[in-house]
Each structure stands twice: as C-alpha cells, then as structure tokens.
Amino acid sequence: MSHIRRIAHQNKTMLLKTASYYVIHICVAAMVAYAVTGNLLASLTLSLLEPTVQAVAFFFHEKAWARKQNAPMAQAGPAVA
C-alpha cells in the first residue's frame, strides 16, 4: 500500500488534473448520450463507461508527455558539409 501512496504523492497534480478532466468528460458525455438516445439510464451508463477508460488513458498520456519534456535533448551528430 505504501507503494501506491508514494506514486499518488509523486503524481498528485497530474492525478488532480485527471480527476477534474474526468468529471467534465462525464458531464459532456451524459449530455451527448442523452441527446442521442433520449434515455436517461442509457446516457448515464454510457457517460460513466467511456470517460472512465479515457481518464486512465489520459493519465498515461500525460506521463508520456512529462517524460518527453524531461528527457535530455538528443545530441546532434557531426555536421556534414
């Protein structure tokens, strides 16, 4: 459990950003699903399933971008004249 807490602490800002994105995504998805289906239960089901998968994907997307930004610049090879 301490491993999970350490990871959560190290990624606190990113996790908060992911959570806020998740809430907004659920609201938008529910409105779109309701507009398409006209069924409240179906729209709630769809709006919880798809954003949950997207939130997990978003977290790893952000981790990849953070890693890319923190990576040292590649050394350029010798210039060819």
N, C-alpha and C positions, 0 to 999 in steps of 0.2 A: 504493500500500500504506500510506503514511503516513496517508492519509485514513481508512482502516479502523481503524488503530491509534488515531488520535485519537478516533474515535467510540467505540471499545471502551473507551478510558480514561475518557471522559466519562460512559459508562453502565455502569461496572464493577459497581456494586452491583446495578443492575437486571438486568444480564446474569447475575450470580451467582444472584440470586433466580429468574430464569427457568430457569437450569440445574438448580437444586435442585427446582423445580416439575416440570421435565421428567422427572427421574429418578423422583420419586414417582408421577407420572402413568403412566409406563411400567409400573411395578410393579403399580399398581392395574388398569390396562388389561389386562395379561397375565393376572392372576388372574381377572378377569371374563370375558375371552375364552376362557380355558381352561375355566371353569365352564360356559360356554355351548356351546362346540364339543367339548370333550373331546380336542382335537387340539393337541399342543404346538407343532408347526410353524405351524399357522394362528394360534394365540394369540400367538406371538412376532411373526409378520408383522403382525397387526392392532395389537398393542401398540406397535410401532415406528412405524407409519404415522400413526395418528390423533394420538398425543401430539406428534409432530414438527410437524404442522400447527398443533396447539393452542399449542405453545410459541412459534411465530412470532406467532400471533395475540395471545397473552398479552403478548409484548414490546411490541407496538404499542398494546395496550390500556393497559398501564402508562404508556407515553409520553403517551398522550392524557390520562390522569388527572393525570399530573405537570404537563402543560401547563395543564390546567384549574386546578389548585391554585395555580400560579404566576401565573396571569393576574390583572391588576388587577380589582378589583370594578367592576362596571358602575355608572356614575354614574346616580343616580336622577333622573328628570325633576322638574319643579316640581310641588309638591303641588297637587292640585285640591281646593278647599274645597267 
